[in-house]
């Protein structure tokens, strides 16, 4: 490891993890994590057996160990239908090729903390996941007492979506876990009830504004000749505003939500009936 008393300007480079990194990779895991990993895990990492990984090295180390790992991230592909968070993603469930990237481990040795190494490693994962059209997100678990890691992933714009009770069992004790997700390629979560209600209220407010505007126009036309008013009244039935909630009207874009569809359909019918009644009444003026 790098001597903490030395001073130099690090030059960090990122590369795939190699078989020659095996021993150092295992040593760093032992030093950083309370969970113990079997030797087979590290062999899978360095040989790329079902695991995609990136390593960070400092090519300007004064001790000459320019190719020794000072940070790493290990990940694995998970089919969407087999993941524990399938319900958090918006996609066509009939597509069996959709997948997620799960971050297994992420670590940086103490002497290279606060240099942006961890952020850069996570960005490599996000960039890789985004480059795969069938991928919908990157996710991971953080033990509940690891506040620095929780703050880090929030800063990286991961969304905290769940707390899992007794997820970890370490040295005879249970610990909760927080589940974080970073959505890619349109893999946003389904609409929450609050988002549906918010979308409905936005639509209803727009409808009321339209109705008030129509009534104001009718009031202003009362002093016009009768034949002109009738002409204007008839145009109401032709030029009704048929505004429908779309992806641009709501921050939530779950097209298949029955609740959202019900709101739109019911309110559109009520809007159309209300305008028709207004038009009929105005004809009698």
N, C-alpha and C positions, 0 to 999 in steps of 0.2 A: 504493500500500500504506500501511497504518497506520504512523505513526512510532513506532518502538519506545521512544523516550524519553518519549512522552506517557503520562499516567496518567488513566484514566477508568473508569467502570463500564460494561462492554459490555452491550447488550441484544440478544441473539441471536434472530433470527427465521428461520424456514425456509420456503422457497417453491420452486415449480418454477423451473428454469433457463429463461431467456428469450433471444430473439435478441439483445437488447441486452447480454447477458453474454459474447458471443462472444470479444472480444479479451482480456478479463480472464481468462476460463476458459482460453484457450490459454496466456497468460503464466504462470498458476499451474502448469499442467501442465509447462511447460518448466522452471520453477524447482524442482519437486518430484521429477520422475521421470527416471530414466536412459533410459527408452524414449521415443522420439520418435513422436508421433502425427501423422498427416496432417491437413491442413486439413479434409478431408471428414468426419473423425470429429467434429470440433467443430461443424461445420454440422449433422450428424445429431443431436448432443446438443441444441443450442439450438432446433432445429425439431422435436424429438421424433420423428425418423424411425427407428423401431425401437428407440429408447433411452428409458428412463424415468430421470429425474434429479431431484435435489433440491439446492437451493443454500442456503447460510447467509449471512446478512447481519447487520451490526451497525447497528441504527437509531439508535444513540446515539454515532456516531463524531464526534469533535471536528473532523475535517477536512471534514465535510459530505457525505462519500461514503457516505451511509446506505443506498444500494441497490447498493453494489459487493460482489461475492462475496468472502467470506473463507473459504469452505469449500464442498465439493461432494461428491456421490457420483453416479456414473453406473452404470446397470444395463441388463441386456438379458434378455428372456425366451428360454429355451432349451427346446424340446420334450424331454420326458424321454427318449424313444427316440433322440434325436439327441445327447444329452449324453455326455461322456466318463466320467461317473460313474453311469451308469444302474444298474450292478450294485451300487451302494452303497445303493440305496433299496428299501424294501419297498412294493410296490404291485402292483396287477393290471396286468401288462404288456399286456393286451388293450385297456386304455383308452388311446387315442391322444391324449386331450386333456390328460393329465397333463404338468406342466411344472415348470421350475426357474427361479430368478432368479440370474443371474450378475452379480457386482459387477465392473465393468470398472475403474473408478478411484475412489479415495477420497482426498481431500486437504484439509488445513487450512493456511492461511498461518502462518508462524512466530509472529507476534505474538498469535495466538489459540489456540496450543497449550495443552493442559492445562486447558481450560475446559469440557470435555465436549462440544465441538462434533462431533468424529468419532463419539463414542458415540451422540449424538442422531441423526446422519445414518444410521448403521447401524440404529438402532431404527426409523427411518422405513421403511427397506427391509424389515425383518422384519415390521413391522406391515402393510405393503402386501402382502407375500407371503402372510401369514397370512389376509388378507381374501379371497384368491382360493382357492376350494375345491379347484381342480385343481392347485394348487402344492404341492410336497412338500419344497422346501428352498431355501436361499440358499447359494451357494458361490462361491469365489474362489481365486486363486493368490497366494502371497507369495514373493518371491525369498528364497533361503535365507539370505542374510546380513543381512536386515532384521529383526533381533531385536526392536526396538520394535514393529513391526507384528505379529510372531508373538505377542508377549506381549499385545498389544492384543486380538487376535481370541480368544485363549484366555480372556482376562478377559470377553469378550462371549459366552462359552459356545459358541463355534464349536468343532467337533471336528477335530483334525488327523488326517486319514485316509490321506494318502499323501505320499510324497516322489517327485517326478518328476525324473529325471536329465536334465541338459542341456536343460531346458525353455526357458530364455531364452538368447538370443545377443545380447550387448551389446558393442559396440566390439571385435569380434574375439575375444570370450571367451564360453565357455558357463557358465551358472549353473543350479543346481538350483532347483526350486520346491517349496513345500509347498502342499498342497491342503487347504483348510478348508471344512467344511460346517456349516450350522445347519439342523436339521430342523424342518419345520413341518407342521401338519395330518396328523400320524401318519406322516410319511415317514421312519421310523426305518430304520437299516441292518439287513441280515439277520443272523441268529445267527452268531456266530463259534464255532469248535470248543470254545473254552474256555467260552463261555456255555452251550453244549449240555451239556457235561460237568457244569458247575455245577448246571444244572437237574436233570439225572439224579441227582446226588448228593443234592440236596435232597429229591427224591421218595423215593429209597432210604432216607434217614434217617427220613422220615415213616413209610414202610412198616415199618421195623424197630421203631419206637416202637409202632406199632399191634400188631405181632406179639407184642412183649414184654408189652403190656397184656393181650392175649387170654390168653397163657400164665399170667400172674399171676392173672387171674380164674379160670382153670380150676383152678389150684393151690389157690386159696382156697375153691373149692367142693367139694374132695374130702371134706370132713367132712359135707357135706349128704346127705340121703337119696338113694338111688340113682335113684328116679323123678324127683327134682328135677334131678339132674345130667344125666340124659338129656334132659330138657326144655331145659335151658340149652345143652347141646351142639348140639341140633338148631337152635337159634336162630342158631348161628354161620353156618350155610349161608345163612340168610335175610338176615342183617344184615351181610354182608361190606362192608367199606369199599371202595367203588369209586372212590377218589380218582384223578383224572386231572390231569396237568399242564395248567394253563390259563394265560391271560394274567396272572392274579394270582399265580401260583406262580413266575414267572420274570421277570427284568428284560428278557429277550429275548422278543419277541412275534411270531416268524416262524411263522405257522400252517402254512405249506406246506413246512417243512423236513423232508425225508425222514429225516434222521438223528434229529431230535427225535421224529418220529412212531414210528420204529422202536424207540427206547428205551422209549417209553411202552407200546406194544403188547406187546413182548416181556416187559417187567417185569410188566405187568398179568397176563399169562397165568401167569407164574411165581408171582405172588402168589396168584392164585386157586387154582392147583394146590396150593401149600403149605398154604393154609387148608383146602382140602378134605381133604388127607391128615391134618391135625390133627383135623378134625372126625370123620373115620372112626375114627381111633385112639381118640378120646375116647369113642366109642360103645361100645367094648369094655370100658370101665371098669365 
